[in-house]
Structure formats: structure tokens, C-alpha cells
Amino acid sequence: MPTANTREDLRQLRVDQVGGLCAPSHLRQVFAQYKTGKASQQELDRAKDEAIRHVIAKQESIGFPILTDGELRRRNFQESFSESVAGFDVAAEDKSMEGVSETPLVRAEQNFSAPGPAIKTRRRVVERLRLVRNVPLQEYAFSSRIAKSPLKVTVLSPDRISQRFDWQRSTSIYADMDAFWPMSSRSRGRSSASSWRRAAVTFRSMRRATPPTPTRFHSNGCARAARILSGTWRAPSPPTTR
């Protein structure tokens, strides 16, 4: 049976969450209404703000050391990239989840070739990708004004972006994957990697400019991705043996 000492010991455990939390039913309803034209963008934004205020307060009341906005501004965590750039051939309709099994304990296989948003489905590009808005920075700007504890936001890792880029039908824009992901600043022109790198640098600059609340740029594997794209990551040295 748990004792007072046991409960005290449990408080020493490192607790964290990747980023995404379950959206409240009201927010899910407004998302559905917005998709069918029954709710305005303003109504959707207000519902997001309300849900994020609630989820941040809930995490603080529990005592989480690092907070997130629950990714509640996104319908899909991959929007951190797809909504930040322009240049993908995006379908007017979203059929990415049609026919996906909802049977418990059965693997849900999505049709990644179906019409749908970029990254959520494999889309070709019609021009070189360019950064048009910084979604993670916008998310952080709102949540950091509310949170009293350290805050993190999530970005999408390069491997997922590469998986959901239909390079076979995009060779007129990017000859191959090396052209799509040039890791050198000497690459000619603006690439998706350089745009994402600039977004990460912008986020770090903004983070340094808001000292009252300590922050951390972190996600499940995405912190390293951000360092890779910003040119600050180095492979760890192999462990020494004695």
C-alpha cells in the first residue's frame, strides 16, 4: 500500500509529455463546424484560445515542470511544417482518412496518396518551398503569455517531412532528395531546409527576448532536428570503455 514516503518518492520522477494532448469535446465540435462552414475562423480561434488556456492551467495545477499548448491549434501535429510553407500541390479536398479502420486493436492504414493536406499526405511540389508563416513561433507567442512555468512547442522532424514529400513527381523542382534537403548553407537558392532553419533561428531569437519565463525548445526527437537544421548539432562521440 502506498505510503507518504512512496508518494514523496514519486514526486522525484521525471514527468513530461511529448506535446499533443486530447482536445476537449467543445473544440472538436467547433473544428467540425468550421470544416462544414458552420463556424467562422474567429469562432474557431476563440475556441482554440479557450482550450489552450484551460490545458495550460491544468498542467500547472498538476505540477508539470514543462508545459505545452497540447498542440490544440492543430488538427494534425504535422501542420507545424505544412502550414508554414508554400509550394506544395495541395488538394482542395481532404480524403486522407476516408476508409481508415476504426476497429479497436486493428492497425489503421492511411492512404497517403489520397487528396489531402501536405505532409499529412504525400504531395508533390510545384515550386521551391518557401516559408510564409512561422506556425511554432505563433503558437509559442500566445502560450508564453499565459504560462507561468517553462514552455515548449513541437516542430516536425526532417525524416517525416522527407517521407511525406512526393519527390518522384517533383523532379522538375528538386532533382532528388539531396536537392530537397541541402544541409549546407552554400546551397544555391532558398530550400525547404533553409526556410525551416531560419524559422528555428527566429524562434530561438524570440525565446531569448522573453526572459521572465524560462523556456525550452523541445519535442520527441524534434529538438535534435532543430539543431540539425540550424547547423549546431554534432554527432555524439562514441562511449569510452575501461
C-alpha positions as CSV (number, residue, x, y, z in Angstrom):
1,M,0.0,0.0,0.0
2,P,1.4,3.4,-0.9
3,T,2.9,5.4,2.0
4,A,3.7,9.1,2.4
5,N,7.3,8.3,1.6
6,T,6.3,6.5,-1.6
7,R,4.2,9.5,-2.7
8,E,7.2,11.8,-2.0
9,D,9.5,9.5,-4.0
10,L,7.1,9.6,-6.9
11,R,7.4,13.4,-7.0
12,Q,11.0,12.9,-7.9
13,L,10.2,11.1,-11.1
14,R,10.8,13.0,-14.3
15,V,7.4,13.6,-15.9
16,D,7.0,15.0,-19.4
17,Q,4.6,14.9,-22.3
18,V,5.6,14.9,-26.0
19,G,3.3,17.8,-26.9
20,G,-0.1,16.6,-28.1
21,L,-3.0,16.3,-25.6
22,C,-6.6,15.3,-26.2
23,A,-8.7,18.1,-27.5
24,P,-11.8,18.9,-25.4
25,S,-15.1,18.0,-26.9
26,H,-16.2,21.6,-27.4
27,L,-13.0,22.3,-29.5
28,R,-13.6,19.2,-31.6
29,Q,-17.2,20.3,-32.2
30,V,-16.0,23.8,-33.4
31,F,-13.4,22.2,-35.7
32,A,-16.1,20.0,-37.2
33,Q,-18.4,23.0,-37.6
34,Y,-15.6,25.1,-39.2
35,K,-14.9,22.3,-41.7
36,T,-18.5,22.4,-42.9
37,G,-18.8,26.2,-42.9
38,K,-21.0,26.4,-39.8
39,A,-18.3,28.2,-37.7
40,S,-16.2,31.2,-38.6
41,Q,-12.4,31.5,-38.3
42,Q,-12.9,33.9,-35.4
43,E,-15.1,31.4,-33.6
44,L,-12.5,28.7,-34.2
45,D,-9.7,30.9,-32.9
46,R,-11.6,31.7,-29.7
47,A,-12.3,28.1,-29.1
48,K,-8.6,27.3,-29.5
49,D,-7.6,30.1,-27.2
50,E,-10.0,28.9,-24.5
51,A,-8.9,25.3,-24.7
52,I,-5.2,26.2,-24.5
53,R,-5.8,28.5,-21.5
54,H,-7.5,25.6,-19.8
55,V,-4.9,22.9,-20.7
56,I,-2.0,25.1,-19.6
57,A,-3.7,25.9,-16.3
58,K,-4.4,22.1,-15.8
59,Q,-0.8,21.2,-16.4
60,E,0.4,23.9,-13.9
61,S,-2.1,22.6,-11.3
62,I,-0.7,19.1,-11.6
63,G,2.8,20.4,-11.3
64,F,4.2,19.5,-14.7
65,P,7.7,21.1,-15.0
66,I,7.4,21.7,-18.7
67,L,4.2,22.8,-20.3
68,T,2.7,22.6,-23.8
69,D,-0.3,24.0,-25.5
70,G,-1.4,20.4,-26.3
71,E,-1.0,21.2,-30.0
72,L,-4.6,22.2,-29.8
73,R,-4.3,24.7,-32.6
74,R,-3.6,21.9,-35.0
75,R,-5.8,19.2,-36.3
76,N,-2.7,17.2,-37.0
77,F,0.7,17.6,-35.5
78,Q,2.3,17.7,-39.0
79,E,0.8,21.1,-39.6
80,S,3.8,22.7,-37.9
81,F,5.5,22.4,-41.3
82,S,2.8,22.1,-43.9
83,E,1.0,25.2,-42.7
84,S,4.3,27.1,-42.5
85,V,5.4,26.8,-46.1
86,A,4.1,27.3,-49.6
87,G,4.9,25.4,-52.7
88,F,3.2,22.0,-52.3
89,D,0.4,20.9,-54.7
90,V,-2.4,20.9,-52.1
91,A,-5.7,19.3,-53.0
92,A,-8.9,21.2,-52.5
93,E,-10.5,18.3,-50.5
94,D,-9.2,16.1,-47.7
95,K,-9.9,12.4,-48.1
96,S,-6.8,11.3,-46.3
97,M,-8.7,9.4,-43.6
98,E,-11.6,8.0,-45.6
99,G,-11.9,4.3,-45.3
100,V,-9.4,4.1,-42.3
101,S,-10.4,1.4,-39.9
102,E,-11.7,2.5,-36.5
103,T,-11.9,-1.1,-35.2
104,P,-10.1,-1.5,-31.9
105,L,-6.8,-3.4,-32.0
106,V,-6.7,-3.2,-35.8
107,R,-3.9,-1.2,-37.4
108,A,-5.3,1.9,-39.1
109,E,-3.6,2.2,-42.5
110,Q,-4.0,5.6,-44.0
111,N,-4.0,6.2,-47.8
112,F,-1.1,8.6,-48.2
113,S,-1.7,9.1,-51.9
114,A,-5.3,10.3,-51.3
115,P,-6.1,14.0,-51.7
116,G,-5.3,15.9,-48.6
117,P,-3.0,18.4,-46.9
118,A,0.7,18.4,-47.4
119,I,2.8,16.2,-45.1
120,K,-0.4,14.5,-43.9
121,T,-0.4,13.0,-47.4
122,R,2.4,12.7,-49.9
123,R,2.2,15.8,-52.1
124,R,4.4,16.9,-55.0
125,V,5.8,20.4,-55.1
126,V,5.0,22.9,-57.9
127,E,7.7,25.4,-56.8
128,R,10.6,25.6,-54.4
129,L,9.2,25.6,-50.9
130,R,9.3,29.0,-49.1
131,L,8.5,30.0,-45.5
132,V,5.2,32.0,-45.4
133,R,4.5,31.9,-41.7
134,N,6.1,30.5,-38.6
135,V,3.5,28.3,-37.0
136,P,5.5,27.1,-34.0
137,L,6.5,30.7,-33.2
138,Q,2.9,31.9,-33.4
139,E,1.8,29.1,-31.1
140,Y,4.6,29.9,-28.6
141,A,3.9,33.6,-28.7
142,F,0.3,33.0,-27.4
143,S,1.1,30.3,-24.9
144,S,4.1,32.0,-23.4
145,R,1.9,35.0,-22.3
146,I,-0.2,32.6,-20.3
147,A,2.2,30.0,-18.9
148,K,3.9,30.6,-15.6
149,S,6.2,27.6,-16.0
150,P,8.7,26.7,-18.7
151,L,7.0,26.1,-22.1
152,K,7.9,24.0,-25.2
153,V,6.5,23.7,-28.7
154,T,6.9,21.0,-31.2
155,V,8.2,21.1,-34.7
156,L,8.3,18.3,-37.3
157,S,11.4,16.3,-37.9
158,P,13.2,16.1,-41.3
159,D,12.6,12.4,-41.6
160,R,8.8,12.8,-41.5
161,I,8.9,15.7,-44.0
162,S,11.0,13.6,-46.3
163,Q,8.6,10.6,-46.0
164,R,5.7,12.8,-47.0
165,F,7.3,14.6,-49.9
166,D,6.5,13.0,-53.3
167,W,9.9,13.6,-54.8
168,Q,9.3,11.2,-57.7
169,R,6.7,13.6,-59.1
170,S,8.7,16.7,-58.2
171,T,12.0,16.3,-60.1
172,S,11.4,19.3,-62.2
173,I,11.7,21.4,-59.0
174,Y,14.1,19.2,-56.9
175,A,16.2,16.8,-58.8
176,D,16.5,14.4,-55.9
177,M,16.3,14.3,-52.1
178,D,19.7,15.8,-51.7
179,A,18.4,18.9,-53.6
180,F,15.3,18.9,-51.3
181,W,17.3,18.7,-48.1
182,P,20.7,20.5,-48.7
183,M,22.3,20.7,-45.3
184,S,24.9,23.2,-46.4
185,S,24.4,26.9,-46.3
186,R,26.3,27.1,-49.6
187,S,23.3,25.6,-51.4
188,R,22.0,27.7,-54.2
189,G,18.7,29.4,-53.7
190,R,16.2,29.0,-50.9
191,S,15.3,25.5,-49.9
192,S,12.8,24.0,-47.5
193,A,15.7,23.2,-45.2
194,S,17.0,26.7,-45.2
195,S,13.5,28.1,-44.6
196,W,12.9,25.7,-41.7
197,R,16.4,26.6,-40.4
198,R,15.5,30.3,-40.5
199,A,12.3,29.6,-38.7
200,A,14.2,27.7,-35.9
201,V,16.7,30.6,-35.6
202,T,13.7,33.1,-35.4
203,F,12.2,31.0,-32.6
204,R,15.4,31.0,-30.6
205,S,15.8,34.7,-31.0
206,M,12.3,35.3,-29.8
207,R,12.8,32.9,-26.9
208,R,15.9,34.9,-25.7
209,A,13.8,38.1,-25.9
210,T,11.3,36.9,-23.3
211,P,13.4,36.3,-20.2
212,P,10.7,36.2,-17.4
213,T,9.6,32.7,-18.3
214,P,12.3,30.1,-18.8
215,T,11.6,28.1,-22.0
216,R,12.8,25.1,-23.8
217,F,12.7,24.2,-27.5
218,H,12.0,20.5,-27.2
219,S,10.0,17.7,-28.7
220,N,10.2,13.9,-29.2
221,G,13.2,13.9,-31.5
222,C,12.5,17.4,-32.8
223,A,14.9,19.3,-30.6
224,R,17.7,17.5,-32.4
225,A,16.0,18.1,-35.7
226,A,16.0,21.8,-35.0
227,R,19.7,21.7,-34.1
228,I,20.5,19.8,-37.3
229,L,18.7,22.3,-39.4
230,S,20.3,25.3,-37.6
231,G,23.8,23.7,-38.1
232,T,24.5,23.4,-34.3
233,W,24.1,19.6,-33.9
234,R,27.1,17.3,-33.8
235,A,27.1,13.6,-33.6
236,P,27.9,12.4,-30.1
237,S,31.3,10.8,-29.5
238,P,31.2,7.0,-29.0
239,P,31.3,5.9,-25.4
240,T,34.7,5.0,-24.0
241,T,35.4,1.7,-22.4
242,R,37.6,0.9,-19.5
